Amino acid sequence: MKYTIHARNAHQWAVGFITLLNEAQSVDEINQLREIHMNTARAIKKTRPDIMNHVAQQVANRRSMLAQAPGE
């Protein structure tokens, strides 16, 4: 199913996604989050690639931070 995302909705989604991303405690949680939001992310990438580039950078930063954190 194809659909489009308006700019304001794309921004709101990105803010929510990044909030959930920052709460992730492991790389596995990040992967699950990405899988759940994949269809929305694809639609936003077509509509607002600048927002998706920012989200992708945030995902990379969070993965890196979790990978470097000592295990608990």
C-alpha distance (Angstrom), angle and dihedral (degrees) to the residues before:
residue distance angle dihedral
M1 . . .
K2 3.79 . .
Y3 3.76 123.5 .
T4 3.77 138.7 158.3
I5 3.76 130.3 -125.4
H6 3.79 121.6 -143.2
A7 3.81 117.4 -130.2
R8 3.81 95.8 -108.4
N9 3.80 91.5 49.5
A10 3.80 90.6 47.3
H11 3.79 90.3 54.0
Q12 3.81 92.4 47.5
W13 3.80 90.7 49.3
A14 3.80 91.3 49.7
V15 3.81 92.4 51.1
G16 3.81 90.9 50.2
F17 3.79 93.1 44.9
I18 3.81 92.6 50.3
T19 3.81 89.8 48.7
L20 3.81 90.3 54.3
L21 3.80 89.8 43.2
N22 3.80 91.5 55.4
E23 3.80 89.6 52.5
A24 3.81 92.6 53.7
Q25 3.78 112.2 114.5
S26 3.80 98.5 -166.0
V27 3.77 143.6 23.3
D28 3.83 87.6 -109.3
E29 3.81 89.8 59.7
I30 3.81 89.7 50.6
N31 3.80 90.2 51.4
Q32 3.82 91.2 50.4
L33 3.79 90.9 48.6
R34 3.79 91.7 50.7
E35 3.80 91.6 48.3
I36 3.81 92.5 51.3
H37 3.81 92.6 49.6
M38 3.83 98.5 39.1
N39 3.84 97.9 110.3
T40 3.79 93.3 48.1
A41 3.79 90.5 46.8
R42 3.81 91.3 53.2
A43 3.79 91.9 51.5
I44 3.80 92.0 47.8
K45 3.79 91.9 47.7
K46 3.82 89.0 59.1
T47 3.81 93.4 45.7
R48 3.81 102.2 34.8
P49 3.79 112.6 12.8
D50 3.81 90.0 170.0
I51 3.80 90.6 63.6
M52 3.80 92.1 47.3
N53 3.81 91.0 49.4
H54 3.80 88.3 55.1
V55 3.82 92.1 47.4
A56 3.81 91.2 48.4
Q57 3.81 90.1 52.2
Q58 3.81 90.5 50.5
V59 3.82 90.4 50.7
A60 3.81 90.6 51.0
N61 3.80 91.5 48.4
R62 3.81 93.0 49.3
R63 3.82 92.6 46.9
S64 3.78 90.1 50.9
M65 3.78 92.4 48.7
L66 3.82 92.6 49.4
A67 3.80 92.0 45.8
Q68 3.81 90.8 54.1
A69 3.82 95.6 44.4
P70 3.78 115.1 103.0
G71 3.80 114.2 -110.4
E72 3.77 117.6 -100.7
